[in-house]
Amino acid sequence: MTWVVALVLMLGSVCAFLALGLPVALAFLTADILGSYLFMGGLPSLSSFPSETLEALGKFSLTPIPLFVLMGELLFHTGVAFKAIEAVDRLITRVPGRLSVVALCGGTLFASLSGSTIANTALLGNVMLPKMLELKYDARLAMGTIMGVGGIAMLIPPSALAVLLASLAEQSIAALLIAGIVPGVLMAVVFLAYVIGRCVLDPSLAPDNGRGEAPQWRPLVVYVLPLFAIFGVVIGSMLGGIASPTEAAALGCTATFIACALYRAMSWRKLVKAGVETAKICVMILFIIAGSLTFAQILAISGATNGFLEAMQALDLSKQGVVLLMIAVLLFLGCFMDQISMILLTLPFFLPLAKQHNIDIVWLLLLILIAMEVSLLTPPFGLLLFVMKGVAPSGITMMQVYKAAVPFVVLKLLVMALIFAAPALATWLPRMLL
């Protein structure tokens, strides 16, 4: 069997199982069973599945994922995140598109605390969207702003997907987390400039002229500044050499619990709810990881990985050409697949190819993260598109949601192009601090 047939068979089986409606984890595991039978010696090879699964899930480097997810769930279910966004609302007064600006600032703040794009978008959609629509904001601008900033949680630490990506690539988790800070903040600034610029040119998009009263600083001091301590604990402990990424995540969870308790927002019911939601998300992620690592091994054994790399080598592409090809593949897949599936399908090919061309792995992983973020908003199956449809009023159509996302997809691609053209934007901060 040639490597082309093996590649088509393995990738095609996963895509076919996903199209049939199987969960991602089961799609990979079913393809693994088929691949093991065909390429690893038939039925006896299946006996190695339990040990391989245990080895895949037993990596200590994966521990930050449930801890970062738990941080966001605690802030969400205790309502502390809602109070922080309301505090930002009271601070920002007279500015064009005020509530959209509040959504951008509040969303960036929550992104630095939660690491969950879904939680970020759902929170802003529940809190800010009804206010904006009530004040006759343009629905596309209102929804686009929320979806655009919702995805920033994938870049700004703590990011569970960044931990997963760095772990699978066997790279420094701390380096990738820190590398996401500058692009994440840059993206928020670009969004702010776009929203304010559009509202200046066309005030009818945001009829709200702002609050009549002066900015209120007390809510900011009470509900926002203390939360920055959580970000400081996570990032500061890693930068100071005090803690590894796993230990920093544990410290962040402790700081989040203490903050919620001090606000008198914590209860056993809320704690259990946050724990249950964290468990649901993490079990899904860990099962997918277990299936994907075996999938990568089967691709290597079948000769598909080496055959693909040799074919790419024959194209004689430059380093930049190889990276552009990778991004194009990810953006295409992002229209149809979820982010974890995309990573697990492509990483076994991308990493060896990057090493062959001496590509900076941290820079490449950051570009992959941005591509994942863009794919959250690309029709027809962008995840945040459906989250927004779920929280939007019943009169909002899916086509309106698609149109709302388009300008922010373009802006994200512009930021990606900037990071591609100037890799130092992604690499200077981790190199300086680590």
C-alpha positions in Angstrom: 0.0 0.0 0.0 1.5 3.4 -1.0 1.8 6.3 1.4 -0.9 8.2 -0.6 -3.4 5.5 -0.1 -2.5 5.2 3.6 -2.8 8.9 4.1 -6.2 9.2 2.3 -7.5 6.1 4.2 -6.6 7.5 7.6 -7.6 11.1 7.1 -10.6 10.1 5.1 -11.8 7.8 7.8 -11.6 10.5 10.4 -13.5 13.0 8.2 -16.1 10.4 7.3 -16.7 9.5 10.9 -17.0 13.2 11.8 -19.5 13.7 9.0 -21.6 10.8 10.3 -21.9 12.7 13.6 -19.5 10.8 15.8 -17.9 12.8 18.5 -14.3 13.8 17.7 -12.8 11.4 20.3 -14.8 8.4 19.0 -13.9 9.4 15.4 -10.2 9.3 16.1 -10.4 6.1 18.2 -12.4 4.3 15.5 -9.9 5.4 12.8 -7.1 4.2 15.2 -8.7 0.7 15.4 -8.9 0.5 11.6 -5.4 1.8 11.1 -3.9 -0.6 13.7 -5.6 -3.5 12.0 -4.3 -2.6 8.6 -0.8 -1.3 9.4 0.3 -2.7 12.8 -0.3 -6.4 12.5 -4.0 -7.0 12.8 -5.9 -7.8 16.0 -2.9 -8.4 18.3 -1.9 -4.8 17.8 -5.1 -3.7 19.5 -3.8 -5.0 22.8 -1.4 -2.1 23.0 -4.3 0.5 23.0 -4.7 0.6 26.9 -1.0 1.2 27.5 -0.7 3.8 24.8 -3.8 5.6 26.1 -2.4 5.6 29.6 0.9 6.9 28.4 -0.8 9.7 26.4 -3.0 10.9 29.3 -0.3 10.5 32.0 1.8 13.4 30.8 2.3 15.9 33.7 2.5 18.7 31.1 -1.3 18.3 30.4 -2.2 19.2 34.0 -2.6 23.0 33.4 -5.5 22.4 31.0 -8.1 21.4 33.6 -6.8 24.0 36.0 -7.0 26.9 33.5 -10.5 25.7 32.5 -11.5 25.7 36.2 -10.4 29.3 36.6 -12.7 30.5 34.0 -15.6 28.3 35.2 -15.3 29.7 38.7 -15.3 33.3 37.6 -18.3 32.6 35.3 -20.5 30.6 37.7 -19.9 32.8 40.7 -20.8 35.9 38.8 -17.5 37.7 39.6 -16.8 38.1 35.8 -20.2 39.8 35.4 -19.4 42.4 38.1 -16.0 43.1 36.5 -17.6 43.9 33.1 -20.2 46.1 34.8 -17.4 48.0 36.5 -15.7 48.6 33.1 -19.1 49.8 31.8 -19.2 52.4 34.6 -15.7 53.6 33.8 -16.1 54.2 30.0 -18.4 57.1 29.4 -18.4 59.3 26.4 -16.7 57.5 23.5 -18.1 56.6 20.1 -19.7 53.1 20.2 -19.4 53.1 24.0 -21.0 49.7 24.7 -18.9 48.1 21.9 -15.8 49.5 23.5 -17.0 48.2 26.9 -17.4 44.8 25.3 -13.9 44.9 23.9 -12.3 46.0 27.1 -14.3 43.7 29.3 -13.8 40.7 26.9 -10.0 41.3 26.9 -10.0 41.4 30.7 -12.0 38.2 31.0 -9.8 36.5 28.3 -6.8 37.1 30.6 -8.6 35.3 33.4 -10.5 32.5 31.8 -8.7 31.0 28.7 -12.1 29.9 27.3 -13.3 31.4 24.0 -16.8 29.9 24.5 -17.2 31.3 28.1 -15.9 34.7 26.9 -18.4 34.9 24.1 -21.3 33.5 26.1 -20.6 35.9 29.0 -20.4 39.0 26.7 -23.4 37.9 24.7 -25.6 37.5 27.8 -24.4 40.8 29.4 -23.7 43.2 26.6 -25.8 42.2 23.5 -29.2 42.9 25.1 -28.0 46.4 26.2 -26.7 47.2 22.7 -29.7 46.0 20.8 -32.0 47.9 23.3 -30.2 51.1 22.5 -30.6 50.4 18.7 -27.0 49.5 18.0 -26.4 48.0 14.6 -26.8 44.3 15.3 -23.9 43.2 13.0 -21.5 45.6 14.8 -22.7 44.5 18.2 -22.4 40.8 17.5 -19.2 41.1 15.6 -17.5 42.9 18.4 -18.5 40.3 20.9 -17.4 37.4 18.7 -14.2 39.1 17.7 -13.0 39.7 21.3 -14.4 36.3 22.4 -11.7 34.5 20.4 -8.8 36.5 22.0 -9.0 34.1 25.0 -7.3 31.6 22.7 -4.2 33.8 22.6 -3.9 35.7 25.9 -2.8 33.4 28.8 -4.1 31.4 30.5 -5.1 29.6 27.3 -6.0 25.9 27.6 -5.5 25.4 23.8 -2.0 26.9 23.9 -1.1 24.4 26.7 -2.5 21.6 24.6 -0.7 22.7 21.4 2.7 23.2 23.2 2.4 19.9 25.0 1.6 18.0 21.8 4.5 19.8 20.0 6.8 19.0 23.0 7.7 22.7 23.3 7.9 25.1 26.2 4.3 25.8 27.5 5.5 29.0 29.2 7.1 30.3 26.0 3.9 29.8 24.0 1.7 31.3 26.7 3.9 34.4 26.9 4.2 34.7 23.2 0.5 35.1 22.9 0.4 38.3 25.0 1.6 40.8 22.5 -0.5 39.5 19.5 -3.6 39.2 21.8 -3.3 42.8 23.0 -2.4 44.0 19.5 -5.6 42.3 18.2 -7.7 44.1 20.9 -6.2 47.4 19.9 -7.0 46.8 16.2 -10.6 46.0 17.1 -10.9 49.1 19.2 -9.6 51.3 16.4 -12.0 49.7 13.9 -15.1 50.0 16.2 -14.4 53.6 17.2 -13.5 54.6 13.6 -16.7 53.1 12.2 -18.8 54.8 14.8 -17.2 58.1 14.2 -17.8 57.8 10.4 -21.4 56.5 10.9 -22.8 57.5 14.3 -26.1 55.7 13.5 -24.3 52.4 14.1 -24.2 53.2 17.8 -26.8 55.8 18.8 -25.8 55.6 22.4 -23.9 58.8 23.3 -22.5 57.5 26.5 -23.4 57.9 30.1 -24.3 61.3 31.4 -22.4 60.9 34.7 -18.7 61.1 35.2 -16.6 57.9 35.1 -16.9 55.8 38.3 -13.6 54.6 39.5 -14.7 52.8 42.6 -16.2 49.7 40.9 -13.0 49.4 38.9 -10.9 49.4 42.0 -13.2 47.0 43.8 -14.1 44.5 41.0 -11.4 44.7 38.4 -8.0 45.6 39.8 -8.0 42.7 42.3 -8.6 40.3 39.5 -5.4 41.3 37.8 -3.7 39.7 40.7 -4.8 36.3 39.3 -3.1 37.1 36.0 -0.1 38.3 37.9 0.1 35.1 39.9 -0.1 32.9 36.9 2.3 34.8 34.6 4.5 36.3 37.4 5.2 32.9 39.0 6.4 31.5 35.7 8.5 34.5 34.8 10.0 34.7 38.2 11.1 31.0 38.0 9.0 30.3 41.1 6.7 27.8 39.4 6.3 25.6 36.4 3.3 26.1 34.1 1.4 23.4 36.0 2.3 24.9 39.4 1.4 28.4 38.1 -2.0 27.1 36.9 -2.6 25.6 40.4 -1.6 28.9 42.0 -4.0 30.7 39.6 -6.9 28.4 40.6 -6.1 29.1 44.3 -6.1 32.9 43.7 -9.3 32.6 41.7 -11.0 30.7 44.5 -9.8 33.2 47.1 -11.0 36.2 45.0 -14.5 34.7 44.6 -14.6 33.9 48.3 -13.6 37.4 49.3 -16.4 38.8 47.0 -18.7 36.5 49.0 -19.8 34.9 45.7 -18.6 31.4 46.4 -20.9 28.6 47.5 -20.8 24.8 47.5 -23.4 24.7 44.7 -21.4 27.1 42.5 -18.2 25.2 43.2 -19.7 21.9 42.3 -21.2 23.4 39.1 -17.8 24.8 38.1 -16.2 21.5 38.8 -18.7 19.5 36.8 -18.4 21.8 33.8 -14.6 21.6 34.0 -14.8 17.8 34.1 -17.0 17.7 31.0 -14.7 19.8 28.9 -11.5 18.1 30.1 -12.7 14.5 29.6 -13.5 15.4 26.1 -10.1 17.0 25.5 -8.2 14.1 27.1 -10.1 11.4 25.1 -9.3 13.3 21.9 -5.6 13.5 22.9 -5.5 9.8 23.6 -6.9 9.0 20.1 -4.8 11.5 18.3 -1.4 10.4 19.6 -2.1 6.8 18.4 -3.3 8.3 15.1 0.0 10.1 14.7 1.9 6.8 15.4 -0.1 4.9 12.8 0.5 7.6 10.2 4.3 7.3 10.9 4.2 3.4 10.8 2.2 3.4 7.5 4.7 5.6 5.8 2.2 8.4 5.2 4.1 11.0 7.3 7.5 10.3 5.5 5.9 10.2 2.1 4.1 13.5 2.7 7.3 15.1 3.9 9.2 13.9 0.9 6.5 15.2 -1.5 6.7 18.6 0.2 10.5 18.6 0.0 10.2 18.0 -3.7 8.2 21.2 -4.1 11.3 23.1 -3.0 9.3 25.8 -1.2 11.0 28.5 0.8 10.5 28.7 4.6 7.9 31.4 4.2 6.2 29.4 1.5 6.0 26.3 3.7 4.4 28.4 6.6 1.9 30.0 4.2 0.9 26.6 2.9 0.3 25.4 6.5 -1.8 28.5 7.3 -3.8 28.0 4.1 -4.5 24.3 5.1 -5.6 25.4 8.6 -7.9 28.2 7.3 -9.5 25.8 4.9 -10.1 23.1 7.5 -11.3 25.7 9.9 -14.5 26.2 7.8 -15.5 22.6 8.6 -13.7 21.3 11.7 -13.3 22.2 15.3 -9.9 23.5 16.5 -8.7 20.4 18.4 -9.4 18.1 15.4 -7.5 20.5 13.1 -4.5 20.5 15.4 -4.4 16.8 15.8 -4.8 16.1 12.1 -2.1 18.5 10.9 0.5 18.6 13.7 2.1 15.2 12.8 2.9 16.7 9.4 3.6 20.3 10.3 6.2 19.7 13.0 8.6 17.5 11.0 8.2 19.9 8.0 9.0 22.9 10.2 12.1 21.2 11.6 13.3 20.3 8.1 13.1 24.0 7.1 14.5 25.4 10.5 11.3 27.3 11.2 11.0 28.8 14.7 8.6 26.5 16.4 7.2 29.0 18.9 6.5 31.4 16.0 4.8 28.7 14.0 2.7 27.5 17.0 1.5 31.1 17.6 0.5 31.4 13.9 -1.4 28.1 14.3 -3.2 29.5 17.3 -4.2 32.7 15.4 -5.4 30.5 12.5 -7.4 28.5 15.1 -8.9 31.8 16.3 -9.8 32.9 12.8 -11.5 29.5 12.3 -13.8 30.2 15.2 -15.6 32.8 13.0 -15.4 31.3 9.6 -18.7 30.0 8.1 -20.3 27.6 8.0 -19.2 25.8 11.2 -17.3 28.4 13.2 -17.9 27.5 16.9 -18.4 31.1 18.1 -21.0 31.7 15.3 -23.2 29.1 16.9 -22.5 30.4 20.5 -23.6 33.9 19.3 -26.7 32.5 17.6 -27.5 30.7 20.9 -27.4 33.9 23.0 -28.9 36.3 20.4 -32.6 37.2 20.4 -34.9 35.0 18.3 -35.2 37.5 15.5 -31.4 37.3 14.6 -30.8 35.0 11.7 -27.7 32.8 11.1 -26.9 34.9 8.0 -26.8 38.1 10.1 -24.3 36.3 12.4 -22.2 35.3 9.5 -22.1 38.9 8.1 -21.3 40.3 11.6 -18.2 38.1 11.8 -16.7 39.0 8.4 -15.0 42.3 9.3 -13.4 40.8 12.4 -12.2 37.8 10.4 -10.4 40.3 8.1 -8.9 42.1 11.0 -7.6 38.9 12.5 -6.0 38.0 9.2 -4.3 41.4 9.1 -2.8 40.8 12.5 -1.7 37.3 11.4 -0.1 38.8 8.3 1.7 41.3 10.6 3.0 38.4 12.9 4.0 36.5 9.7 6.0 39.5 8.4 7.5 40.4 11.7 8.1 37.2 13.7 9.8 39.2 16.5 6.4 40.4 17.6 5.7 36.8 18.7 9.2 35.8 19.9 10.8 38.8 21.6 8.8 38.7 24.8 9.4 35.0 25.6 13.1 35.3 24.6 13.5 38.3 26.8 11.7 37.0 29.8 12.6 33.3 29.7 
